[in-house]
Amino acid sequence: MRVQIVFPTLPPATDGIGDYTARLAAELAGGGDEVAVLTGRDERGGAADPIPGVAVLPLFSRDTRSSVRAVVDHVARTRPDWLLLQYNPFSYGRWGLNLSVPAVLEAVRRGAAGTRVAVMVHEAYVPIDRPKFAVMAAWQRWQFRRIGRSAHVLLLSMARFVDDFAGRFPQARLVHSPVGSNLPRAPVDPATARAALGIEPDACVLGMFGTAHGSRLFDWVAASARRLTESGRRVVVVYTGTGPDHTRNQLAGLHVIADGPLPAPAASARLAASDVYVAPFVDGVSSRRGSFIAGLSHGLATVSTVGYNTDPFLRQSAGDAFLAADLGDREGFVRHVSELAADAGRRRRLGDAAIRLHDHWFAWPQIARRVRAALVGSG
């Protein structure tokens, strides 16, 4: 199978979907597929990291929205079996608007005989949960409708998307396709990781990883840390990822270690220092939350939330592979964290189950297998 994957950004740039693109491409190529990634040029002269077995072709500009149309001519010349677009509206233009993206897919579907179109939907459009998002959501919904109508296959990062879009795109096959962790586990034991950070052996470490954005319930983390402190525990919050200043502000008054993004081995070591990994989300944990999945892959005892975006298989796993509180139940979340902090045996059992859950749903070979099956089955 000949697959060309489109996404503007690749490592070493910090971008979760760019990392997903590189890892998926490598797995597909390792399985015998002919894979190329059609990506954006870094106008400052930086080059994307090589991907084993994959051709990386900087065809368009990250800074010029219309330049993505270069993909059409390339596909017309090379005629791959599949063009696979990685989609989050904000990845292709400010405010999540780039009308050239649906135009590219429409042109490929209309004019490139033998090439079929797939779209991996990481996010379709912003939710209308705040007035300022209403106008943005309107154009993003219209843009996504055009994109979806050009697809033969829609790979959807959450199970809820399958239900939401089932009647809108009858020409497409809809497949739930979870994302994976972009943080490989480094061989560092917790004691060594804690010592490197100067953390006392008797301290309770709450770990966080990812991006400090509005979907994170930082106040729930702060409440958990303060409850532990009130019980007499020494508490350290170790945050690894973008937005360290915002994180420190959100957790003011607590002992916080937050140095920003780190190379993968160092970031993995930070996670290894955790006693309890905290990942509460305003919409509930789901199979598109790479930061949560990183905790599973590291075998961490994790506390999260379940809500309207939580996939059925994750709801079923709550209590076994991780603990979770319902949206609105901050006290339940705090209680879970406190109970895990006091019970090393339960933390180990949850960590073992977390790895099993990760390896079944989120390991990269499994992700590539599902993507390949979706494409081959729709050829």
Rosetta blueprint (number, residue, H / E / L):
1 M L
2 R E
3 V E
4 Q E
5 I E
6 V E
7 F L
8 P L
9 T L
10 L L
11 P L
12 P L
13 A L
14 T L
15 D L
16 G H
17 I H
18 G H
19 D H
20 Y H
21 T H
22 A H
23 R H
24 L H
25 A H
26 A H
27 E H
28 L H
29 A H
30 G H
31 G L
32 G L
33 D L
34 E E
35 V E
36 A E
37 V E
38 L E
39 T E
40 G E
41 R E
42 D L
43 E L
44 R L
45 G L
46 G L
47 A L
48 A L
49 D L
50 P L
51 I L
52 P L
53 G L
54 V E
55 A E
56 V E
57 L E
58 P E
59 L E
60 F E
61 S E
62 R L
63 D L
64 T L
65 R H
66 S H
67 S H
68 V H
69 R H
70 A H
71 V H
72 V H
73 D H
74 H H
75 V H
76 A H
77 R H
78 T H
79 R L
80 P L
81 D L
82 W E
83 L E
84 L E
85 L E
86 Q E
87 Y E
88 N L
89 P H
90 F H
91 S H
92 Y L
93 G L
94 R H
95 W H
96 G H
97 L L
98 N L
99 L L
100 S H
101 V H
102 P H
103 A H
104 V H
105 L H
106 E H
107 A H
108 V H
109 R H
110 R H
111 G H
112 A L
113 A L
114 G L
115 T L
116 R E
117 V E
118 A E
119 V E
120 M E
121 V E
122 H L
123 E L
124 A L
125 Y L
126 V L
127 P L
128 I L
129 D L
130 R L
131 P L
132 K L
133 F H
134 A H
135 V H
136 M H
137 A H
138 A H
139 W H
140 Q H
141 R H
142 W H
143 Q H
144 F H
145 R H
146 R H
147 I H
148 G H
149 R H
150 S L
151 A L
152 H L
153 V E
154 L E
155 L E
156 L E
157 S L
158 M L
159 A H
160 R H
161 F H
162 V H
163 D H
164 D H
165 F H
166 A L
167 G L
168 R L
169 F L
170 P L
171 Q L
172 A L
173 R E
174 L E
175 V E
176 H E
177 S L
178 P L
179 V L
180 G L
181 S L
182 N L
183 L L
184 P L
185 R L
186 A L
187 P L
188 V L
189 D L
190 P H
191 A H
192 T H
193 A H
194 R H
195 A H
196 A H
197 L L
198 G L
199 I L
200 E L
201 P L
202 D L
203 A L
204 C E
205 V E
206 L E
207 G E
208 M E
209 F E
210 G E
211 T E
212 A L
213 H L
214 G L
215 S L
216 R E
217 L L
218 F H
219 D H
220 W H
221 V H
222 A H
223 A H
224 S H
225 A H
226 R H
227 R H
228 L H
229 T H
230 E H
231 S L
232 G L
233 R L
234 R L
235 V E
236 V E
237 V E
238 V E
239 Y E
240 T E
241 G E
242 T E
243 G L
244 P H
245 D H
246 H H
247 T H
248 R H
249 N H
250 Q H
251 L L
252 A L
253 G L
254 L L
255 H L
256 V E
257 I E
258 A E
259 D L
260 G L
261 P L
262 L L
263 P L
264 A H
265 P H
266 A H
267 A H
268 S H
269 A H
270 R H
271 L H
272 A H
273 A L
274 S L
275 D L
276 V E
277 Y E
278 V E
279 A E
280 P L
281 F E
282 V L
283 D L
284 G L
285 V L
286 S L
287 S L
288 R L
289 R L
290 G H
291 S H
292 F H
293 I H
294 A H
295 G H
296 L H
297 S H
298 H L
299 G L
300 L L
301 A L
302 T E
303 V E
304 S E
305 T E
306 V E
307 G L
308 Y L
309 N L
310 T L
311 D L
312 P H
313 F H
314 L H
315 R H
316 Q H
317 S H
318 A E
319 G L
320 D L
321 A L
322 F E
323 L E
324 A E
325 A E
326 D E
327 L L
328 G L
329 D L
330 R H
331 E H
332 G H
333 F H
334 V H
335 R H
336 H H
337 V H
338 S H
339 E H
340 L H
341 A H
342 A L
343 D L
344 A H
345 G H
346 R H
347 R H
348 R H
349 R H
350 L H
351 G H
352 D H
353 A H
354 A H
355 I H
356 R H
357 L H
358 H H
359 D H
360 H H
361 W H
362 F L
363 A L
364 W H
365 P H
366 Q H
367 I H
368 A H
369 R H
370 R H
371 V H
372 R H
373 A H
374 A H
375 L H
376 V H
377 G L
378 S L
379 G L
